Amino acid sequence: MPNAVTHVIVAIVLIDLVRDYLFKKKGFPLYLVLIGGIFALLPDLDVLAGWILGTLEYHRVFTHNFIVPLVFGLVTLGLWYFFRKKEYWKWVLVAGVGYLIHVLLDLIFSGYVYPLWPFSAFQYGLQLVPYSLFGGTIYAGIDAMILIVWLVHEYWQHNIRDYI
């Protein structure tokens, strides 16, 4: 399973790239990138609940699905339709994208997710980088590589000062 930092960095990088190249920063404030990164941690709140309850048996069962991002998407459409001139819909959109990125990372790299929970107990995972590989330390390396590539990109685009 990717580290918490991986979820945040990947969400921030992807949302920031969309902000830079699709929106050209117009109408897409930098704080929305941060919101997407924060919401990329949300699915792992079930770990906190597991620690409180004394069991991690249900990690990825209730929170790692595509139903929650779908709800974020539907709320986004509703807010956009009724409050087009306000930014409410953008907040919900980046929150849902951050959440979706988390679920996709877990599905692709390690472990299983329940994509249609609560409607189905079907679980799926590609297991491209099993957590047991190098005792999970490979994820720290992935974090470092993503961060360095993103910092180089920001330096070349002369945008690194945006984050100071």
Helices and strands as residue ranges (DSSP letters): H 4-21, H 30-39, G 42-44, H 45-53, H 67-82, H 88-109, G 133-136, H 138-156, G 160-163
